[in-house]
Amino acid sequence: MFFWFYHAYEMIVKFKNLSVKSKLHNKKKHDKMIKKLNANKFMEDLKKSKQLTLSGKQEYPTYEEILD
């Protein structure tokens, strides 16, 4: 009888450990996805800024534009 209680206890502990591990894994996966999205957005912004400089527009406003 004690064996069955102990076995049930072991199963509960294993299940809890698995759920904690899966939560950590999902968090790592989520963080990785966020980093990837941020990197993609950064690259898009970088491409846009390069297109602006290549098209002849200035990167920074001139002194006259600041005064206006």
C-alpha positions as a Markdown table, in Angstrom:
| # | Residue | x | y | z |
|---|---|---|---|---|
| 1 | Met | 0.0 | 0.0 | 0.0 |
| 2 | Phe | 2.8 | 2.4 | 0.9 |
| 3 | Phe | 4.4 | 1.7 | -2.5 |
| 4 | Trp | 1.3 | 2.9 | -4.4 |
| 5 | Phe | 1.2 | 6.2 | -2.4 |
| 6 | Tyr | 4.9 | 6.7 | -3.0 |
| 7 | His | 4.5 | 5.9 | -6.7 |
| 8 | Ala | 1.6 | 8.4 | -7.0 |
| 9 | Tyr | 3.7 | 11.0 | -5.1 |
| 10 | Glu | 6.6 | 10.4 | -7.5 |
| 11 | Met | 4.3 | 10.9 | -10.5 |
| 12 | Ile | 3.0 | 14.2 | -9.1 |
| 13 | Val | 6.5 | 15.5 | -8.5 |
| 14 | Lys | 7.6 | 14.5 | -12.0 |
| 15 | Phe | 4.6 | 16.1 | -13.5 |
| 16 | Lys | 5.3 | 19.4 | -11.6 |
| 17 | Asn | 8.9 | 19.3 | -12.7 |
| 18 | Leu | 7.9 | 18.8 | -16.3 |
| 19 | Ser | 5.4 | 21.6 | -16.2 |
| 20 | Val | 8.1 | 23.9 | -14.7 |
| 21 | Lys | 10.6 | 22.9 | -17.3 |
| 22 | Ser | 8.1 | 23.4 | -20.1 |
| 23 | Lys | 7.2 | 26.9 | -18.8 |
| 24 | Leu | 10.9 | 27.8 | -18.7 |
| 25 | His | 11.3 | 26.4 | -22.2 |
| 26 | Asn | 8.3 | 28.4 | -23.5 |
| 27 | Lys | 9.7 | 31.5 | -21.8 |
| 28 | Lys | 13.1 | 31.0 | -23.5 |
| 29 | Lys | 11.3 | 30.4 | -26.8 |
| 30 | His | 9.2 | 33.6 | -26.3 |
| 31 | Asp | 12.3 | 35.6 | -25.5 |
| 32 | Lys | 14.1 | 34.3 | -28.5 |
| 33 | Met | 11.1 | 35.2 | -30.7 |
| 34 | Ile | 11.0 | 38.7 | -29.3 |
| 35 | Lys | 14.7 | 39.2 | -29.9 |
| 36 | Lys | 14.2 | 38.0 | -33.5 |
| 37 | Leu | 11.3 | 40.4 | -34.0 |
| 38 | Asn | 13.3 | 43.3 | -32.6 |
| 39 | Ala | 16.3 | 42.4 | -34.8 |
| 40 | Asn | 14.0 | 42.3 | -37.9 |
| 41 | Lys | 12.5 | 45.7 | -37.0 |
| 42 | Phe | 16.0 | 47.1 | -36.4 |
| 43 | Met | 17.1 | 45.8 | -39.9 |
| 44 | Glu | 14.0 | 47.3 | -41.5 |
| 45 | Asp | 14.7 | 50.7 | -39.9 |
| 46 | Leu | 18.4 | 50.5 | -40.9 |
| 47 | Lys | 17.4 | 49.8 | -44.5 |
| 48 | Lys | 14.9 | 52.7 | -44.5 |
| 49 | Ser | 17.6 | 55.1 | -43.1 |
| 50 | Lys | 20.0 | 53.9 | -45.8 |
| 51 | Gln | 17.4 | 54.4 | -48.5 |
| 52 | Leu | 16.9 | 58.0 | -47.2 |
| 53 | Thr | 20.6 | 58.7 | -47.3 |
| 54 | Leu | 21.0 | 57.1 | -50.7 |
| 55 | Ser | 18.1 | 59.0 | -52.2 |
| 56 | Gly | 19.8 | 62.3 | -51.4 |
| 57 | Lys | 17.9 | 63.3 | -48.3 |
| 58 | Gln | 19.9 | 64.4 | -45.3 |
| 59 | Glu | 20.0 | 62.2 | -42.2 |
| 60 | Tyr | 19.9 | 65.2 | -39.8 |
| 61 | Pro | 17.8 | 68.4 | -40.2 |
| 62 | Thr | 19.7 | 71.5 | -41.2 |
| 63 | Tyr | 20.0 | 74.5 | -38.9 |
| 64 | Glu | 17.3 | 76.3 | -40.9 |
| 65 | Glu | 14.8 | 73.4 | -40.5 |
| 66 | Ile | 15.4 | 73.4 | -36.8 |
| 67 | Leu | 14.6 | 77.1 | -36.6 |
| 68 | Asp | 11.3 | 76.7 | -38.5 |
